[in-house]
Amino acid sequence: MWADTKTELEPMARHLLLVEDDREIAALVELHLRDIYCTADITGSGQDALTRYARCRYDLVILDLMLPDLDGLTVCQRLRAGGDYVPILMLTAKSSELDRVLGLELGADDYLVKPFSFPELLARVKALLRRAEALRSSGGATPDDARVTCGSLVIEVSQRRVTLAGRELALTVKEFDLLLHFARQPGRVFSRSQLLDQIWGYSHEGYEHTVNSHINRLRAKLEPNPAEPHYLLTVWGIGYKFTESC
């Protein structure tokens, strides 16, 4: 099909599931996805999306929040409950922080608020595909990196599992990625733009609040007293770092 075409992702086409009930938007998204050598199955039904996903292996799911039957949050939750990891990019016409947080808490990797630009959509898709490929290629972790510990905090990399004093923490995809990124490099200071580029795979001016929101939610789950964090420290005027006091 696309085997002889070189791209920054891979020479083979990626197969996506596009769940969007607005036919015009779905057609435009599919058209632009071809520019990065992605094919897409399209459905406007949340229930049909779950049926298709059960029958076919997809490299990424683009999921609208508002659907006529099952809403996107429910679909996202059921996809994550299935066990097999697939990157999920959520599209929403709602811009409230609550809707964004709900989507991320239920397992979406990223979100875009409508109306969005197609270059930004493609940047998000390519970033998610690159990260998924890196996870597959690494096989999870090397023996020396299979576990990262800091006192009673234990990060089991290949299982993507985090425990604190023996209690498992329920982290979203990005919260886990952020914590692991910090914990692997204690004491190193990261700016918000660096974290956007390294964790989300893109860096756009004005999106630093995304990092702040994730840090705050991660602290709420990780820190005994989020107002006086022990693990994730703020470096004023620069960004954040992971404690060296382990």
C-alpha positions as CSV (number, residue, x, y, z in Angstrom):
1,M,0.0,0.0,0.0
2,W,2.3,2.7,1.3
3,A,5.3,0.5,1.8
4,D,7.7,2.5,-0.4
5,T,6.8,5.9,1.0
6,K,9.1,7.4,3.6
7,T,7.7,9.5,6.4
8,E,8.8,10.9,9.7
9,L,6.6,8.3,11.4
10,E,7.1,5.0,9.5
11,P,7.1,3.8,5.9
12,M,3.9,1.8,6.4
13,A,0.5,3.5,6.8
14,R,-1.0,3.8,10.2
15,H,-4.6,2.6,10.8
16,L,-6.7,4.9,12.9
17,L,-10.3,4.8,14.2
18,L,-12.0,8.2,13.8
19,V,-15.2,8.5,16.0
20,E,-16.9,11.7,14.9
21,D,-20.6,12.2,14.1
22,D,-20.2,15.4,12.1
23,R,-19.7,14.0,8.6
24,E,-18.0,17.2,7.3
25,I,-15.5,17.3,10.1
26,A,-14.8,13.6,9.8
27,A,-14.2,13.9,6.0
28,L,-11.8,16.8,6.5
29,V,-9.9,15.0,9.3
30,E,-9.6,11.9,7.1
31,L,-8.4,14.0,4.2
32,H,-5.6,15.6,6.3
33,L,-4.6,12.3,7.9
34,R,-3.7,11.1,4.5
35,D,-0.9,13.7,4.4
36,I,0.9,11.8,7.2
37,Y,0.1,8.5,5.6
38,C,-2.7,7.5,8.0
39,T,-5.8,5.6,7.0
40,A,-9.0,5.8,9.0
41,D,-12.1,3.9,9.7
42,I,-14.9,6.4,10.4
43,T,-18.0,6.0,12.6
44,G,-20.4,8.5,14.2
45,S,-21.5,6.0,16.9
46,G,-19.8,5.3,20.2
47,Q,-21.3,1.8,20.3
48,D,-20.1,1.0,16.8
49,A,-16.7,2.4,17.7
50,L,-16.4,-0.2,20.5
51,T,-17.5,-3.0,18.1
52,R,-15.0,-2.0,15.5
53,Y,-12.2,-1.7,18.1
54,A,-13.0,-5.2,19.3
55,R,-12.6,-6.6,15.7
56,C,-9.6,-4.6,14.5
57,R,-6.2,-3.4,15.8
58,Y,-5.8,0.4,15.5
59,D,-2.7,2.5,16.0
60,L,-4.7,5.4,17.4
61,V,-8.2,6.5,18.2
62,I,-9.5,10.0,17.5
63,L,-12.6,10.3,19.7
64,D,-15.3,13.0,19.7
65,L,-16.7,13.8,23.1
66,M,-20.3,14.4,22.0
67,L,-21.9,11.4,20.3
68,P,-25.5,10.5,19.6
69,D,-25.5,7.2,21.6
70,L,-22.5,6.5,24.0
71,D,-20.6,9.7,24.8
72,G,-16.9,9.9,24.2
73,L,-16.0,9.7,27.9
74,T,-17.9,6.4,28.2
75,V,-16.2,5.1,25.1
76,C,-12.8,6.2,26.4
77,Q,-13.4,4.5,29.7
78,R,-14.4,1.2,28.1
79,L,-11.5,1.2,25.7
80,R,-9.1,1.7,28.7
81,A,-10.9,-1.1,30.7
82,G,-10.1,-3.5,27.9
83,G,-6.4,-3.6,28.9
84,D,-4.7,-3.2,25.5
85,Y,-3.2,0.3,25.2
86,V,-4.0,2.5,22.3
87,P,-3.3,6.2,22.1
88,I,-6.6,8.3,22.4
89,L,-6.9,11.8,21.2
90,M,-10.2,13.4,22.3
91,L,-12.0,16.1,20.4
92,T,-14.4,18.3,22.2
93,A,-16.5,21.4,21.6
94,K,-16.6,22.1,25.3
95,S,-13.7,24.2,26.6
96,S,-14.4,23.9,30.3
97,E,-11.5,22.6,32.5
98,L,-13.9,20.0,34.0
99,D,-14.5,18.4,30.6
100,R,-10.8,18.3,29.8
101,V,-9.9,16.9,33.2
102,L,-12.6,14.2,33.0
103,G,-11.3,13.1,29.6
104,L,-7.7,12.8,30.9
105,E,-8.7,11.1,34.1
106,L,-10.5,8.4,32.2
107,G,-7.5,7.7,30.1
108,A,-7.3,10.0,27.1
109,D,-3.7,10.8,26.1
110,D,-4.5,14.3,24.8
111,Y,-7.4,16.5,23.8
112,L,-8.2,19.2,21.2
113,V,-11.0,21.8,21.6
114,K,-13.0,22.6,18.5
115,P,-12.5,24.5,16.3
116,F,-8.9,23.4,15.9
117,S,-6.4,23.8,13.2
118,F,-5.5,20.8,11.1
119,P,-1.7,21.4,11.4
120,E,-2.1,21.2,15.2
121,L,-4.3,18.1,14.9
122,L,-1.6,16.4,12.8
123,A,1.1,17.4,15.2
124,R,-0.8,15.8,18.1
125,V,-1.4,12.6,16.1
126,K,2.2,12.3,15.0
127,A,3.4,12.9,18.6
128,L,1.1,10.2,20.0
129,L,2.1,7.7,17.3
130,R,5.8,8.4,18.0
131,R,5.4,7.8,21.7
132,A,3.4,4.6,21.2
133,E,6.1,3.3,18.8
134,A,8.8,4.1,21.3
135,L,7.0,2.2,24.0
136,R,6.6,-0.9,21.7
137,S,10.2,-0.7,20.5
138,S,11.7,-0.5,24.0
139,G,9.6,-3.5,25.2
140,G,8.7,-1.5,28.3
141,A,12.1,-1.2,30.0
142,T,15.6,-2.6,30.3
143,P,16.4,-4.8,33.3
144,D,18.4,-1.9,35.0
145,D,15.4,0.5,34.5
146,A,12.6,-1.9,35.3
147,R,11.9,-0.1,38.6
148,V,12.5,3.4,39.9
149,T,12.3,4.0,43.6
150,C,12.4,7.0,45.9
151,G,11.9,6.0,49.5
152,S,8.4,4.5,49.7
153,L,7.6,5.5,46.1
154,V,8.0,2.7,43.6
155,I,7.6,3.0,39.9
156,E,7.4,-0.3,38.0
157,V,8.1,0.8,34.4
158,S,7.0,-2.1,32.3
159,Q,3.8,-2.6,34.3
160,R,3.2,1.2,34.3
161,R,2.4,0.8,38.0
162,V,3.1,3.2,40.8
163,T,2.8,2.5,44.6
164,L,3.4,4.8,47.5
165,A,3.9,3.1,50.9
166,G,2.4,0.0,49.4
167,R,-0.7,1.7,48.1
168,E,-1.2,1.7,44.3
169,L,-1.9,5.2,42.8
170,A,-4.4,5.5,40.0
171,L,-2.5,7.6,37.5
172,T,-3.5,8.6,34.0
173,V,-1.3,8.0,31.0
174,K,0.3,11.4,31.0
175,E,0.6,11.6,34.8
176,F,2.6,8.3,34.8
177,D,4.8,9.6,31.9
178,L,5.4,12.9,33.8
179,L,6.3,11.2,37.0
180,L,8.6,8.7,35.4
181,H,10.3,11.4,33.4
182,F,11.0,13.4,36.5
183,A,12.0,10.4,38.7
184,R,14.6,9.2,36.2
185,Q,16.4,12.5,36.4
186,P,16.2,13.7,40.0
187,G,17.4,17.3,40.6
188,R,17.2,18.3,36.9
189,V,15.0,21.3,36.3
190,F,12.5,21.2,33.4
191,S,10.7,24.2,32.0
192,R,7.0,23.9,31.0
193,S,7.9,24.1,27.3
194,Q,10.5,21.3,27.7
195,L,7.9,19.1,29.4
196,L,5.4,19.8,26.6
197,D,7.9,18.8,24.0
198,Q,9.3,15.8,25.8
199,I,6.0,14.3,27.3
200,W,3.3,15.5,24.9
201,G,5.6,15.6,21.8
202,Y,4.8,19.2,20.8
203,S,5.4,22.7,22.2
204,H,3.0,25.5,21.4
205,E,3.0,28.8,23.1
206,G,0.0,29.2,25.4
207,Y,-0.3,25.6,26.3
208,E,1.9,25.7,29.5
209,H,-1.3,25.5,31.5
210,T,-1.6,21.9,30.4
211,V,1.6,21.1,32.3
212,N,0.4,23.0,35.4
213,S,-2.9,21.1,35.4
214,H,-1.2,17.8,35.2
215,I,1.4,18.7,37.9
216,N,-1.4,19.8,40.3
217,R,-3.4,16.6,39.7
218,L,-0.2,14.4,40.1
219,R,0.7,16.2,43.3
220,A,-2.9,15.6,44.7
221,K,-2.4,11.9,44.2
222,L,1.3,11.7,45.2
223,E,2.0,14.2,47.9
224,P,0.8,13.8,51.5
225,N,0.5,17.6,51.5
226,P,0.3,19.0,48.0
227,A,0.8,22.5,49.3
228,E,4.2,21.5,50.6
229,P,5.4,18.9,48.0
230,H,8.2,16.5,48.8
231,Y,8.6,14.8,45.4
232,L,7.6,17.3,42.6
233,L,9.2,20.6,43.5
234,T,8.6,24.0,41.9
235,V,11.6,26.0,40.8
236,W,10.2,29.5,40.7
237,G,10.5,31.3,37.4
238,I,11.8,28.2,35.6
239,G,9.7,25.1,36.0
240,Y,9.8,21.9,38.1
241,K,12.2,19.2,39.3
242,F,12.1,15.9,41.1
243,T,13.5,15.7,44.6
244,E,17.1,14.5,45.2
245,S,16.2,13.5,48.8
246,C,15.3,9.8,48.3
